[in-house]
Amino acid sequence: MSVFSTIYRKKTKNYGYIFIALASSLLFFYPLILSNKTFFFRDIHRWFYPMKYFLASSLKAGSIPFWCPNYFCGSPFMSDLQSGVFYPISLVFVLFPFSWSFNIYIILHFFLGFCFFYHFIKGIGLSKGSALITSISYCYGGYAIASVSTLNNLSTMIWLPAILWSFQKAATKGHKSGYFFTVLFLCMSILGGEPQLFILTAGLVFFYGLTSVADETHGISSCIKNTAIILIVITSSVLLTMVQLGPAYMDYQLSARLGGIAYEEATEFSLNLQMLKHLVLPLHFSLTFTTDPAALNNFFPGKGQMPWLLTIYPGFMIVPMAIFGLFFGFSKRILFWLVTFFITLALALGHNTPAYYIFFKIFPFFRFPEKFMFLAGFSLLVMAAYGFDRIFCLFRQKSVRPGLLLFFMALTVFADLYVTHKNLNPLCESAFLKSYHPGLQPVLDDPEPFRIYVDNERTSPDFYQNTIFNHHITWQKLLMPNLGILHNLNHVGGTSGLELRYQYLITEMLLKPWPEKVRFLRLANVKYIISLKPLDKNPDLKGQIEKINAIVYKIRGYLPRAWIVGQLHPIRKGTMDELIDGSFNPEYSAIAKGKIADRYNKPFFKKIDDIRYENDGRINIELNADEPGVLVISESSYPGWQVFVDRQKKGRSMVELALSRGRNRKR
């Protein structure tokens, strides 16, 4: 019995952190497990929840979602890094009902983050106690807990300690399998979907390998060897994920961000200097934080602007312990993390410091300086781990077992962060995210293929009553983009992670005055306008719309999803404005470039009713035409579209394809 008892105690001692990781995540997020609640705050609501819903639906149907027809008149989906199509943890969406799997997806990252950070701190030679306490802070304080509303940040950052841990084992202890796991964890970080955080991760791993790890292995030759190895593992991870990075790079080449962005836009979310005090002092999020009208004006530093990163608070013990570690256990290793902390903290301040301007000149595509708090917070925790470890060493030197102190510190850190951050990511009933205004029922019951446009202008200055939750109520009740995905509605506009140029142009078109905008909406197969304003009283829309009920208006003469015309006009301006300037009648003519425009001069119009969308991104069209014409389809153009006629591939684009009697069109 004593042998078995010894083995049991040893296993409990070695793997007890797993129980603590699981228990802490369940305690922090228990409402998500024991009730029908889920997250909804900020980007979760209008972007990540509907996006993951579409991904889950596609995976359950056994298909890879290359294309999503539900926003921006059709949009690439798989190539968007944030979609997580190839991210292995996305498989959780196949296993459970979506609302529950969405919660599990988030909680699982916190469980993994705890375990990874624990192993990293242990791997650099510090005690289990210091690893446990700082793992709690890594998950429930600072960047991680603030990233729930930006899931791609959470699913990328959580892998950094795993990468450092595996690389440390391989480089210093000769565990060659560690290089394999380093590549694997780097791949997971890439597929997590936040490229800027991955670049920061790769940069930290590179310099960590050249300093801390090289310092242990000694010599110039070891430094050169580590440099080569680091470059190999990073390059290998990039090559292994090209199935995702290749299409994502194509998206970047087509994006409005190509060539860099303006400095003002790049530094839009810079860490407010007043926020720095919250590295020590908690910013308490009350239960009424989203429903209190005073929250936006009085709660956040800067007053009136909600920061992108809502908290940087790691727990009140962390900064004192980091300082303690610096003064009473200083080493070259701690120096690396101290330098990293100050550099990344300076960059996080963005336009509040000249450091970011220099960085911007070198990397003009980075946005949101507050993202640098990811590395600043990580570095602070590692320094704090050295401080905790020093405290425990002092106790052991005095022949005092630090178990009680460890229990007290761990409980205090968790309780502190729980009280401070439990309402940081507010919850709602899962049913709320499928709700809508009763006036939308005629739209949802309409079986035709059509798109909708949600007019999000306020009805009056005080319509939102200046509360955060009222914004979300309005988004949900009107099914603003991309919330229509949850009901298979198609929006003319939308929200995307990386705005492509055509998406930017559509957004600009939707900002036009009503006479121009409604012409574009008609062209884009928009049948219904959803608006809280009395659009039937607008003189610019007289004769253009028909009122269905208090919030729904039908556009008269809207065009179908696909149709045939017999007349083409040559493109003259070459801009989107040419579509709405009235120079051609879209009911029997279209505009095109090249000699094809000279071959069609017989105006006519034929509607196409048989159009079907398949899960793999294909569009099937069946038609019979009595005379040659040109097929026009109101889908967004994107490189890689291929046209098949009677199953034969054609080289010309769909809009230029001359039709003859009885042929089948597939795109």
C-alpha positions as CSV (number, residue, x, y, z in Angstrom):
1,M,0.0,0.0,0.0
2,S,2.9,2.3,0.8
3,V,4.3,1.9,-2.7
4,F,1.0,2.7,-4.3
5,S,0.5,5.6,-2.0
6,T,4.0,7.0,-2.9
7,I,3.2,6.7,-6.6
8,Y,-0.1,8.4,-6.2
9,R,1.4,11.3,-4.2
10,K,4.1,11.6,-6.8
11,K,1.7,11.8,-9.7
12,T,-0.5,14.2,-7.8
13,K,2.5,16.3,-7.2
14,N,3.6,16.3,-10.8
15,Y,0.2,16.7,-12.4
16,G,-1.7,18.7,-9.8
17,Y,-1.3,21.8,-11.9
18,I,-3.7,20.3,-14.4
19,F,-6.4,20.0,-11.8
20,I,-5.7,23.6,-10.7
21,A,-5.9,24.8,-14.4
22,L,-9.2,23.0,-14.9
23,A,-10.7,24.1,-11.6
24,S,-9.7,27.8,-12.1
25,S,-11.1,27.9,-15.6
26,L,-14.4,26.3,-14.4
27,L,-14.6,28.7,-11.5
28,F,-14.0,31.7,-13.6
29,F,-16.4,30.7,-16.4
30,Y,-18.9,28.5,-14.6
31,P,-22.0,30.4,-15.9
32,L,-21.0,29.3,-19.4
33,I,-21.1,25.7,-18.3
34,L,-24.1,25.6,-16.0
35,S,-26.5,27.9,-17.9
36,N,-27.5,28.9,-21.4
37,K,-25.4,32.0,-21.4
38,T,-22.6,33.0,-23.8
39,F,-20.3,35.9,-24.6
40,F,-21.5,38.8,-26.7
41,F,-19.4,41.8,-26.0
42,R,-17.9,44.0,-28.7
43,D,-16.3,42.0,-31.6
44,I,-17.8,38.8,-30.4
45,H,-21.3,40.0,-31.3
46,R,-20.9,41.3,-34.8
47,W,-17.9,39.3,-36.0
48,F,-16.6,36.3,-34.2
49,Y,-19.9,34.7,-33.1
50,P,-21.5,34.7,-36.5
51,M,-18.2,33.8,-38.2
52,K,-17.7,30.8,-36.0
53,Y,-21.3,29.8,-36.5
54,F,-20.8,29.8,-40.3
55,L,-17.6,27.8,-39.8
56,A,-19.3,25.3,-37.5
57,S,-22.2,24.8,-40.0
58,S,-19.8,24.2,-42.8
59,L,-17.6,21.8,-40.9
60,K,-20.7,19.8,-39.8
61,A,-21.8,19.7,-43.4
62,G,-18.4,18.2,-44.3
63,S,-17.1,21.1,-46.4
64,I,-14.3,23.7,-46.3
65,P,-15.9,27.1,-46.3
66,F,-13.9,28.9,-49.0
67,W,-16.6,31.6,-49.6
68,C,-19.3,33.1,-47.5
69,P,-22.3,34.6,-49.4
70,N,-23.7,36.4,-46.3
71,Y,-21.8,39.7,-46.2
72,F,-20.3,42.2,-48.7
73,C,-22.2,40.6,-51.6
74,G,-20.1,37.5,-51.0
75,S,-16.7,37.4,-49.4
76,P,-13.7,35.1,-49.2
77,F,-13.9,33.2,-45.9
78,M,-11.2,30.5,-45.7
79,S,-8.5,33.0,-46.7
80,D,-9.4,35.3,-43.8
81,L,-6.9,34.3,-41.1
82,Q,-9.4,35.1,-38.3
83,S,-11.8,32.5,-39.6
84,G,-9.7,29.7,-38.1
85,V,-10.8,27.2,-40.8
86,F,-7.6,25.1,-40.4
87,Y,-7.0,25.9,-36.7
88,P,-7.2,22.4,-35.1
89,I,-9.2,23.5,-32.0
90,S,-12.0,24.6,-34.4
91,L,-12.9,20.9,-34.5
92,V,-14.7,21.5,-31.1
93,F,-17.5,23.1,-33.2
94,V,-18.2,19.7,-34.7
95,L,-18.6,17.9,-31.4
96,F,-21.2,19.9,-29.6
97,P,-24.2,22.2,-30.3
98,F,-22.8,25.6,-31.4
99,S,-23.7,27.8,-28.5
100,W,-22.1,25.4,-26.1
101,S,-19.1,24.6,-28.3
102,F,-18.4,28.3,-28.7
103,N,-18.1,28.6,-24.9
104,I,-15.9,25.5,-24.7
105,Y,-13.7,26.9,-27.5
106,I,-12.9,29.9,-25.3
107,I,-12.6,28.1,-22.0
108,L,-10.2,25.6,-23.5
109,H,-7.8,28.3,-24.5
110,F,-7.5,29.5,-20.9
111,F,-7.0,25.9,-19.7
112,L,-4.2,25.4,-22.2
113,G,-2.7,28.8,-21.5
114,F,-2.4,28.0,-17.8
115,C,-0.7,24.6,-18.5
116,F,1.7,26.1,-21.1
117,F,2.8,29.0,-18.9
118,Y,3.2,26.7,-15.9
119,H,5.6,24.5,-17.9
120,F,7.5,27.4,-19.3
121,I,8.2,28.9,-15.8
122,K,9.1,25.5,-14.5
123,G,11.3,25.0,-17.6
124,I,13.5,28.0,-16.8
125,G,14.3,26.5,-13.4
126,L,11.8,28.3,-11.1
127,S,9.6,26.6,-8.5
128,K,6.2,25.1,-9.0
129,G,4.7,27.7,-6.6
130,S,5.9,30.6,-8.7
131,A,4.7,28.8,-11.9
132,L,1.2,28.3,-10.4
133,I,0.7,31.9,-9.2
134,T,1.9,33.5,-12.4
135,S,-0.1,31.1,-14.5
136,I,-3.2,32.3,-12.8
137,S,-2.3,35.9,-13.6
138,Y,-1.4,35.0,-17.2
139,C,-4.9,33.7,-17.9
140,Y,-7.2,35.9,-15.8
141,G,-5.3,39.2,-15.7
142,G,-4.1,41.5,-18.4
143,Y,-4.0,40.6,-22.1
144,A,-5.6,37.2,-22.1
145,I,-8.8,38.0,-20.2
146,A,-9.1,41.2,-22.3
147,S,-8.9,39.2,-25.5
148,V,-12.1,37.2,-25.1
149,S,-13.9,39.7,-27.3
150,T,-11.1,39.4,-30.0
151,L,-10.8,35.6,-30.3
152,N,-8.0,35.6,-32.9
153,N,-5.8,37.5,-30.3
154,L,-6.7,34.9,-27.7
155,S,-6.1,31.9,-29.9
156,T,-2.7,33.2,-31.0
157,M,-1.2,34.6,-27.8
158,I,-2.0,31.5,-25.8
159,W,0.7,29.5,-27.6
160,L,3.7,31.8,-26.8
161,P,4.6,30.0,-23.5
162,A,4.3,26.6,-25.2
163,I,6.7,27.8,-27.9
164,L,9.3,29.1,-25.4
165,W,8.9,26.0,-23.2
166,S,9.5,23.5,-26.0
167,F,12.4,25.5,-27.5
168,Q,14.0,25.8,-24.1
169,K,13.9,22.0,-23.6
170,A,15.3,21.3,-27.0
171,A,18.1,23.9,-26.9
172,T,19.3,23.5,-23.3
173,K,18.4,19.9,-22.4
174,G,19.0,18.2,-25.7
175,H,15.4,17.0,-26.2
176,K,15.3,17.0,-30.0
177,S,11.5,16.4,-29.9
178,G,11.3,19.9,-28.5
179,Y,12.1,21.3,-31.9
180,F,9.2,19.4,-33.4
181,F,6.8,20.7,-30.7
182,T,8.2,24.2,-31.2
183,V,7.3,24.0,-34.9
184,L,3.9,22.6,-34.0
185,F,3.1,25.3,-31.5
186,L,4.3,28.0,-33.9
187,C,1.9,26.5,-36.5
188,M,-0.9,26.7,-33.9
189,S,-0.1,30.3,-33.2
190,I,-0.2,31.2,-37.0
191,L,-3.5,29.3,-37.5
192,G,-4.9,31.1,-34.4
193,G,-5.5,34.0,-36.7
194,E,-3.7,37.2,-35.5
195,P,-0.7,37.8,-37.7
196,Q,0.6,40.8,-35.8
197,L,0.7,38.9,-32.5
198,F,2.5,36.0,-34.4
199,I,5.1,38.4,-35.7
200,L,5.7,39.6,-32.1
201,T,5.8,36.0,-30.9
202,A,8.3,35.0,-33.5
203,G,10.4,38.1,-32.8
204,L,10.5,37.3,-29.0
205,V,11.4,33.7,-29.7
206,F,14.2,34.8,-31.9
207,F,15.8,37.2,-29.4
208,Y,15.1,34.9,-26.5
209,G,17.0,32.1,-28.3
210,L,19.9,34.5,-28.9
211,T,20.2,35.7,-25.4
212,S,18.7,33.6,-22.6
213,V,19.2,30.2,-24.3
214,A,22.5,31.1,-25.8
215,D,23.7,32.3,-22.5
216,E,23.1,28.8,-21.1
217,T,24.8,26.9,-24.0
218,H,27.8,29.3,-24.1
219,G,30.0,30.4,-27.0
220,I,29.8,32.1,-30.4
221,S,29.3,28.8,-32.1
222,S,26.3,28.0,-29.9
223,C,24.9,31.5,-30.7
224,I,25.2,30.9,-34.4
225,K,23.7,27.4,-34.1
226,N,20.7,28.7,-32.1
227,T,20.2,31.5,-34.7
228,A,20.1,29.0,-37.5
229,I,17.8,26.7,-35.6
230,I,15.4,29.5,-34.7
231,L,15.2,30.6,-38.3
232,I,14.6,27.0,-39.4
233,V,11.8,26.3,-37.0
234,I,10.0,29.7,-37.8
235,T,10.4,29.1,-41.5
236,S,9.2,25.5,-41.2
237,S,6.1,26.7,-39.4
238,V,5.4,29.2,-42.0
239,L,5.8,26.7,-44.8
240,L,3.6,24.1,-43.1
241,T,0.8,26.6,-42.8
242,M,1.0,27.9,-46.4
243,V,-2.4,26.3,-47.0
244,Q,-3.7,29.2,-44.8
245,L,-1.0,31.8,-45.3
246,G,-1.0,31.6,-49.1
247,P,-4.7,32.6,-49.5
248,A,-4.3,35.1,-46.7
249,Y,-1.4,36.7,-48.5
250,M,-3.6,37.0,-51.6
251,D,-6.2,38.8,-49.5
252,Y,-3.6,41.1,-48.1
253,Q,-2.5,42.0,-51.7
254,L,-6.2,42.8,-52.4
255,S,-6.7,44.8,-49.2
256,A,-7.1,48.4,-48.5
257,R,-4.1,48.1,-46.2
258,L,-1.6,47.2,-48.9
259,G,1.2,49.7,-48.9
260,G,0.7,50.7,-45.3
261,I,-1.8,52.8,-43.5
262,A,-1.9,56.4,-42.2
263,Y,0.0,57.0,-38.9
264,E,-3.3,58.4,-37.4
265,E,-5.1,55.1,-38.2
266,A,-2.2,53.0,-37.1
267,T,-2.0,54.6,-33.7
268,E,-5.8,54.8,-33.2
269,F,-5.7,52.6,-30.1
270,S,-2.6,53.7,-28.2
271,L,-2.3,52.9,-24.5
272,N,-3.4,55.9,-22.5
273,L,-0.8,57.1,-20.1
274,Q,-3.4,57.1,-17.3
275,M,-3.9,53.4,-17.8
276,L,-0.4,52.6,-16.6
277,K,-1.5,53.0,-13.0
278,H,-3.7,49.9,-13.5
279,L,-0.6,47.8,-13.7
280,V,-0.9,48.0,-9.9
281,L,-4.4,49.4,-9.2
282,P,-7.5,47.4,-10.3
283,L,-10.0,48.8,-12.8
284,H,-13.1,47.2,-11.3
285,F,-15.8,46.1,-13.8
286,S,-19.1,46.1,-12.1
287,L,-22.2,44.0,-13.1
288,T,-23.8,47.2,-14.5
289,F,-20.7,48.2,-16.5
290,T,-22.5,47.7,-19.8
291,T,-25.8,49.2,-18.8
292,D,-24.7,52.3,-16.8
293,P,-25.0,55.5,-19.0
294,A,-22.0,57.0,-17.1
295,A,-19.7,54.1,-18.0
296,L,-18.5,55.5,-21.4
297,N,-18.0,59.1,-20.0
298,N,-16.6,58.5,-16.6
299,F,-15.2,54.9,-16.3
300,F,-12.3,54.7,-18.7
301,P,-9.3,56.9,-18.6
302,G,-9.6,59.5,-21.3
303,K,-13.4,59.7,-20.7
304,G,-15.7,59.0,-23.6
305,Q,-13.5,56.6,-25.5
306,M,-13.5,52.9,-24.7
307,P,-9.9,51.6,-25.1
308,W,-9.3,48.6,-27.3
309,L,-7.5,46.8,-24.5
310,L,-9.9,47.1,-21.6
311,T,-7.5,46.0,-18.8
312,I,-3.8,45.6,-18.2
313,Y,-4.2,44.7,-14.6
314,P,-2.3,41.5,-13.7
315,G,-3.1,41.4,-10.0
316,F,-1.8,43.6,-7.2
317,M,1.1,41.3,-6.3
318,I,2.7,41.1,-9.7
319,V,4.5,44.4,-10.0
320,P,5.8,44.2,-6.4
321,M,7.1,40.7,-7.0
322,A,8.7,41.7,-10.3
323,I,10.5,44.5,-8.5
324,F,11.5,42.1,-5.7
325,G,12.9,39.7,-8.2
326,L,14.9,42.5,-9.9
327,F,16.5,43.6,-6.7
328,F,17.1,40.3,-4.9
329,G,17.6,37.9,-7.8
330,F,19.0,39.9,-10.7
331,S,20.5,38.0,-13.5
332,K,21.1,38.2,-17.3
333,R,17.8,36.3,-17.8
334,I,15.8,38.8,-15.8
335,L,17.6,41.6,-17.7
336,F,16.3,40.2,-21.0
337,W,12.7,40.4,-19.7
338,L,13.2,43.8,-18.2
339,V,14.4,45.2,-21.5
340,T,11.6,43.5,-23.4
341,F,9.1,45.0,-20.9
342,F,10.3,48.6,-21.3
343,I,10.6,48.4,-25.1
344,T,7.2,46.9,-25.7
345,L,5.5,49.1,-23.1
346,A,7.0,52.2,-24.9
347,L,5.6,50.9,-28.2
348,A,2.2,50.1,-26.6
349,L,1.9,53.8,-25.8
350,G,1.7,54.6,-29.5
351,H,1.3,58.2,-30.3
352,N,2.0,59.1,-26.7
353,T,5.7,58.4,-27.2
354,P,8.1,59.0,-30.1
355,A,9.2,55.4,-30.0
356,Y,6.2,54.2,-32.0
357,Y,6.8,56.7,-34.7
358,I,10.2,55.2,-35.4
359,F,8.7,51.7,-35.4
360,F,5.9,52.8,-37.7
361,K,8.4,54.0,-40.3
362,I,9.8,50.5,-40.5
363,F,6.6,48.6,-40.2
364,P,3.8,50.8,-41.6
365,F,1.2,47.9,-41.6
366,F,0.9,47.5,-37.8
367,R,-2.3,48.7,-36.2
368,F,-3.3,49.2,-32.6
369,P,-0.2,49.8,-30.5
370,E,-2.0,48.4,-27.4
371,K,-1.2,44.9,-28.8
372,F,2.4,45.4,-27.6
373,M,1.0,45.0,-24.1
374,F,0.9,41.3,-24.9
375,L,4.7,41.1,-24.6
376,A,5.0,43.8,-21.9
377,G,2.5,41.9,-19.7
378,F,4.2,38.5,-20.5
379,S,7.6,39.9,-19.5
380,L,6.3,41.4,-16.3
381,L,4.9,38.0,-15.3
382,V,8.2,36.3,-15.9
383,M,10.0,38.8,-13.7
384,A,7.3,38.3,-11.1
385,A,7.9,34.6,-11.3
386,Y,11.5,35.2,-10.3
387,G,10.3,37.3,-7.4
388,F,7.9,34.6,-6.1
389,D,10.6,32.0,-6.5
390,R,13.0,34.1,-4.4
391,I,10.4,34.4,-1.7
392,F,9.9,30.7,-1.6
393,C,13.7,30.1,-1.5
394,L,14.0,32.4,1.5
395,F,11.3,30.4,3.3
396,R,13.1,27.1,2.5
397,Q,16.4,28.5,3.7
398,K,14.8,29.1,7.0
399,S,13.5,25.5,7.1
400,V,9.9,26.7,6.7
401,R,7.8,24.9,4.2
402,P,6.2,27.5,1.9
403,G,3.1,25.4,1.2
404,L,0.8,27.6,3.3
405,L,2.2,30.8,1.8
406,L,1.8,29.4,-1.7
407,F,-1.8,28.5,-1.0
408,F,-2.5,31.9,0.5
409,M,-0.8,33.8,-2.4
410,A,-2.5,31.7,-5.2
411,L,-5.9,32.1,-3.6
412,T,-5.4,35.8,-3.1
413,V,-4.2,36.4,-6.8
414,F,-7.2,34.4,-8.1
415,A,-9.7,36.1,-5.8
416,D,-8.3,39.5,-6.7
417,L,-8.6,38.8,-10.5
418,Y,-12.0,37.1,-10.2
419,V,-13.5,40.1,-8.4
420,T,-11.9,42.6,-10.7
421,H,-12.5,40.9,-14.1
422,K,-15.5,38.5,-13.7
423,N,-17.7,41.1,-15.4
424,L,-15.1,42.3,-17.9
425,N,-16.6,40.0,-20.6
426,P,-20.3,40.3,-20.0
427,L,-22.7,37.4,-20.8
428,C,-26.1,37.2,-22.3
429,E,-28.6,34.4,-22.9
430,S,-27.6,32.4,-26.1
431,A,-31.2,33.0,-27.4
432,F,-30.5,36.7,-27.5
433,L,-28.0,36.2,-30.3
434,K,-30.8,34.5,-32.4
435,S,-33.4,37.2,-31.6
436,Y,-34.7,39.9,-33.9
437,H,-37.3,42.7,-34.1
438,P,-40.7,41.1,-34.9
439,G,-41.0,43.5,-37.9
440,L,-38.3,41.5,-39.6
441,Q,-40.5,38.4,-39.9
442,P,-41.6,39.2,-43.5
443,V,-37.9,39.4,-44.5
444,L,-37.1,36.1,-42.9
445,D,-40.1,34.4,-44.5
446,D,-39.3,35.6,-48.0
447,P,-38.0,32.5,-50.0
448,E,-36.4,34.4,-52.8
449,P,-32.7,35.1,-53.1
450,F,-32.1,38.7,-52.1
451,R,-29.9,40.9,-50.0
452,I,-30.7,43.4,-47.3
453,Y,-29.3,46.7,-46.2
454,V,-29.4,47.9,-42.6
455,D,-29.5,51.7,-42.2
456,N,-27.6,52.2,-39.0
457,E,-28.0,55.9,-38.7
458,R,-29.5,57.0,-35.3
459,T,-33.1,58.2,-35.2
460,S,-32.1,60.9,-32.7
461,P,-29.0,61.9,-30.7
462,D,-30.2,60.1,-27.6
463,F,-31.5,57.0,-29.3
464,Y,-28.8,54.7,-27.7
465,Q,-29.1,56.4,-24.3
466,N,-25.3,56.3,-24.3
467,T,-25.0,52.8,-22.8
468,I,-22.9,49.9,-24.2
469,F,-25.6,47.3,-24.0
470,N,-28.1,49.4,-25.9
471,H,-25.7,49.4,-28.8
472,H,-25.8,45.6,-28.8
473,I,-29.6,45.5,-28.5
474,T,-29.9,47.7,-31.6
475,W,-27.4,45.6,-33.5
476,Q,-29.3,42.4,-32.7
477,K,-32.8,43.7,-33.2
478,L,-32.0,45.0,-36.7
479,L,-29.7,42.0,-37.5
480,M,-27.0,44.3,-38.6
481,P,-24.1,42.8,-40.6
482,N,-22.8,40.1,-40.0
483,L,-25.6,38.9,-37.7
484,G,-27.8,37.9,-40.7
485,I,-25.5,34.8,-41.0
486,L,-27.3,33.3,-38.0
487,H,-30.5,33.4,-40.1
488,N,-29.0,32.8,-43.6
489,L,-29.6,36.4,-44.6
490,N,-27.4,38.1,-47.1
491,H,-26.1,41.6,-46.5
492,V,-24.9,44.1,-49.1
493,G,-22.3,45.3,-46.5
494,G,-20.5,43.7,-43.7
495,T,-17.7,43.5,-41.2
496,S,-14.4,41.8,-42.0
497,G,-11.1,41.3,-40.3
498,L,-9.0,42.5,-43.2
499,E,-10.9,45.0,-45.4
500,L,-10.5,44.2,-49.1
501,R,-10.5,47.0,-51.6
502,Y,-13.9,45.9,-53.0
503,Q,-15.3,45.8,-49.5
504,Y,-14.0,49.3,-48.9
505,L,-15.7,50.5,-52.1
506,I,-19.0,48.9,-51.1
507,T,-18.7,50.6,-47.7
508,E,-18.1,53.9,-49.5
509,M,-21.1,53.4,-51.8
510,L,-23.3,52.9,-48.7
511,L,-22.2,56.3,-47.4
512,K,-23.5,58.0,-50.6
513,P,-26.7,60.2,-50.5
514,W,-29.9,58.2,-50.9
515,P,-30.5,58.9,-54.6
516,E,-27.1,57.3,-55.5
517,K,-27.2,54.7,-52.7
518,V,-30.5,53.3,-53.7
519,R,-29.4,52.9,-57.3
520,F,-26.5,50.8,-56.0
521,L,-28.7,48.8,-53.7
522,R,-31.0,48.0,-56.6
523,L,-28.1,46.8,-58.6
524,A,-26.8,44.7,-55.7
525,N,-30.0,42.7,-55.4
526,V,-31.1,44.5,-52.2
527,K,-34.8,43.9,-51.8
528,Y,-35.3,45.2,-48.3
529,I,-34.0,48.2,-46.3
530,I,-34.1,47.9,-42.5
531,S,-34.2,51.2,-40.8
532,L,-35.6,52.8,-37.6
533,K,-36.1,56.1,-39.4
534,P,-39.3,56.8,-41.4
535,L,-37.8,56.4,-44.8
536,D,-41.1,56.8,-46.5
537,K,-41.1,60.4,-45.4
538,N,-37.7,61.0,-47.1
539,P,-38.3,63.0,-50.4
540,D,-35.2,61.5,-51.9
541,L,-36.8,58.1,-51.7
542,K,-40.3,59.0,-53.0
543,G,-41.4,56.4,-55.5
544,Q,-38.3,54.3,-54.8
545,I,-39.4,52.3,-51.8
546,E,-42.6,50.7,-50.4
547,K,-43.2,50.6,-46.7
548,I,-43.8,47.1,-45.4
549,N,-43.9,47.9,-41.7
550,A,-42.4,50.3,-39.2
551,I,-38.8,49.2,-39.9
552,V,-38.9,47.3,-43.2
553,Y,-39.0,48.9,-46.6
554,K,-39.0,47.2,-50.0
555,I,-37.0,48.7,-52.9
556,R,-39.1,48.9,-56.0
557,G,-37.5,47.6,-59.2
558,Y,-34.7,45.8,-57.4
559,L,-32.7,43.5,-59.7
560,P,-32.5,39.7,-59.2
561,R,-29.4,37.9,-58.1
562,A,-28.6,37.1,-61.8
563,W,-30.0,38.2,-65.1
564,I,-29.3,38.4,-68.9
565,V,-28.9,41.6,-70.8
566,G,-28.5,42.1,-74.6
567,Q,-26.6,45.4,-74.6
568,L,-23.2,46.4,-73.4
569,H,-21.6,49.8,-73.0
570,P,-17.9,50.4,-72.8
571,I,-16.4,51.3,-69.4
572,R,-15.3,55.0,-69.4
573,K,-14.5,56.1,-65.9
574,G,-13.4,52.8,-64.5
575,T,-14.7,53.5,-61.1
576,M,-17.5,52.3,-58.9
577,D,-19.2,55.7,-59.4
578,E,-19.9,54.6,-63.0
579,L,-22.3,52.0,-61.6
580,I,-24.6,54.7,-60.1
581,D,-24.2,57.6,-62.4
582,G,-27.3,56.7,-64.6
583,S,-25.4,56.4,-67.8
584,F,-26.8,52.9,-68.5
585,N,-30.1,51.2,-67.7
586,P,-29.2,48.0,-65.8
587,E,-32.5,46.4,-66.7
588,Y,-31.4,45.7,-70.3
589,S,-27.7,46.8,-70.5
590,A,-24.4,46.5,-68.6
591,I,-20.9,47.9,-68.8
592,A,-17.8,46.0,-69.8
593,K,-14.3,46.5,-71.0
594,G,-12.7,45.3,-74.2
595,K,-14.0,44.5,-77.6
596,I,-16.9,42.5,-76.1
597,A,-18.8,45.7,-75.6
598,D,-19.1,46.1,-79.4
599,R,-20.7,42.8,-79.9
600,Y,-23.9,43.3,-78.0
601,N,-26.2,46.1,-78.9
602,K,-29.7,44.6,-78.7
603,P,-31.3,45.7,-75.4
604,F,-33.3,43.1,-73.5
605,F,-33.7,41.7,-70.0
606,K,-34.3,38.2,-68.8
607,K,-34.5,37.2,-65.2
608,I,-32.9,34.0,-63.9
609,D,-34.7,32.2,-61.2
610,D,-32.7,29.0,-60.9
611,I,-29.6,29.9,-58.9
612,R,-28.2,27.7,-56.2
613,Y,-25.4,28.2,-53.7
614,E,-23.4,25.1,-52.6
615,N,-21.4,24.7,-49.4
616,D,-18.0,24.6,-51.2
617,G,-18.5,28.1,-52.7
618,R,-19.8,27.0,-56.1
619,I,-22.8,28.8,-57.6
620,N,-25.0,26.8,-60.0
621,I,-27.2,28.6,-62.5
622,E,-29.7,26.8,-64.9
623,L,-31.2,28.8,-67.7
624,N,-32.7,28.8,-71.2
625,A,-31.9,31.7,-73.5
626,D,-33.7,32.4,-76.8
627,E,-31.0,34.6,-78.1
628,P,-27.3,35.4,-77.3
629,G,-26.8,37.7,-74.3
630,V,-24.6,38.5,-71.4
631,L,-25.1,37.0,-68.0
632,V,-24.8,39.5,-65.1
633,I,-24.5,38.2,-61.6
634,S,-24.4,40.4,-58.5
635,E,-21.5,38.6,-56.7
636,S,-18.3,40.2,-55.6
637,S,-15.4,39.6,-58.0
638,Y,-12.5,37.7,-56.5
639,P,-9.3,36.2,-58.1
640,G,-9.7,32.4,-58.5
641,W,-13.3,32.4,-59.7
642,Q,-13.7,29.9,-62.5
643,V,-16.5,29.7,-65.0
644,F,-17.8,26.4,-66.4
645,V,-20.4,26.1,-69.2
646,D,-21.9,22.7,-69.6
647,R,-19.1,21.5,-67.3
648,Q,-16.5,22.9,-69.7
649,K,-14.1,25.4,-68.2
650,K,-14.1,28.9,-69.9
651,G,-11.4,31.4,-69.8
652,R,-13.4,34.6,-69.8
653,S,-15.1,36.1,-66.8
654,M,-18.8,35.4,-66.1
655,V,-20.0,38.9,-67.1
656,E,-18.3,38.6,-70.5
657,L,-19.6,35.1,-71.2
658,A,-22.0,35.1,-74.2
659,L,-24.9,32.8,-73.7
660,S,-26.7,30.6,-76.2
661,R,-29.8,28.6,-75.9
662,G,-30.2,25.9,-73.2
663,R,-26.8,26.1,-71.5
664,N,-26.0,25.4,-67.9
665,R,-23.8,28.0,-66.1
666,K,-21.6,27.0,-63.1
667,R,-19.4,29.4,-61.2
